[in-house]
Amino acid sequence: MNKRELVERIVDETDYPLTVVAEVVDAFIEETTSAVIAGDKVTLSGFGTFYRQARAQRTARNIWTGDAVTVRARDIPAFRAGKPFRDAVTRRRKRPSGGSGSRKS
């Protein structure tokens, strides 16, 4: 699903005008981006947290030449899914009763 499809689904679900929903989605993206750039976390309860994560300097290999290359330290955007969202996606289910799956002879 891309941004346009998301906006259209929200319009169908809420009956708000397309232009209003598009503005709200754009504002959410802009505000979340600004907050993460500033080093703040954006937490949506039940969904997850957007944050900035530091990556240390490391040594990598050039896949064509095999030479060692230094990759500088940098910050990257990150997202950590909240438990309700994670559970919904993974559809955690209890195992059927009867043990851990090992067979007894």
C-alpha positions in Angstrom: 0.0 0.0 0.0 1.4 3.4 -0.9 0.4 6.8 0.6 -2.4 7.5 -1.9 -4.0 4.1 -1.2 -3.7 4.7 2.5 -5.4 8.1 2.2 -8.2 6.6 0.0 -8.8 3.8 2.6 -9.0 6.3 5.4 -11.5 8.4 3.3 -13.6 5.3 2.8 -13.5 4.4 6.5 -14.2 7.9 7.9 -16.1 9.8 5.1 -13.8 12.8 5.6 -12.9 14.6 2.4 -9.9 13.4 0.5 -8.1 16.7 0.7 -8.4 16.8 4.5 -7.2 13.3 5.0 -4.3 13.9 2.6 -3.3 17.0 4.6 -3.5 15.1 7.9 -1.3 12.3 6.6 1.2 14.7 5.2 1.3 16.6 8.4 1.8 13.4 10.4 4.8 12.5 8.2 6.3 16.0 8.4 5.9 16.2 12.2 7.2 12.7 12.8 10.2 13.4 10.5 11.0 16.6 12.3 10.7 15.1 15.8 13.0 12.1 14.9 15.6 14.5 13.3 15.5 16.5 16.6 16.2 13.3 18.5 12.7 12.9 19.9 10.7 9.6 19.9 7.2 9.6 18.5 5.2 6.9 20.2 1.7 5.8 19.1 0.3 3.6 21.8 -0.6 0.2 20.5 1.2 0.8 17.2 4.9 1.6 17.8 7.7 4.1 18.2 9.6 6.0 15.6 13.1 7.1 16.7 16.7 8.0 15.7 19.3 5.3 16.2 23.1 5.8 16.1 25.2 3.5 14.0 28.8 3.2 15.0 31.7 3.5 12.5 32.5 0.1 11.0 34.7 -1.6 8.5 33.0 -3.2 5.5 34.2 -4.9 2.3 33.9 -3.6 -1.3 32.1 -6.5 -3.0 33.8 -5.9 -6.3 37.4 -5.5 -5.1 37.4 -7.1 -1.7 39.1 -4.0 -0.2 38.3 -2.9 3.3 36.2 0.3 3.4 35.5 2.4 6.4 31.8 3.3 6.8 31.4 6.4 8.9 29.2 6.6 12.0 25.7 8.0 11.3 22.2 8.2 12.5 19.4 6.1 10.9 15.6 6.2 11.3 14.2 3.3 13.2 10.8 1.9 14.2 9.9 -0.5 17.0 6.5 -2.1 16.7 4.3 -2.0 19.8 3.1 -5.3 21.2 -0.5 -5.1 20.0 0.7 -4.3 16.4 3.4 -7.0 16.6 1.0 -9.6 17.9 -1.6 -8.8 15.2 1.0 -9.2 12.5 2.6 -12.4 13.8 -0.8 -13.8 14.9 0.7 -15.5 17.9 -1.2 -18.6 18.8 -0.9 -21.0 21.6 0.5 -24.4 20.7 -2.0 -27.2 21.0 -1.8 -28.9 24.4 0.3 -32.0 24.6 3.8 -30.7 25.4 6.6 -29.2 23.5 6.4 -31.2 20.4 8.9 -33.9 21.4 7.7 -37.5 20.9 7.7 -40.1 23.6 8.4 -43.7 22.5 
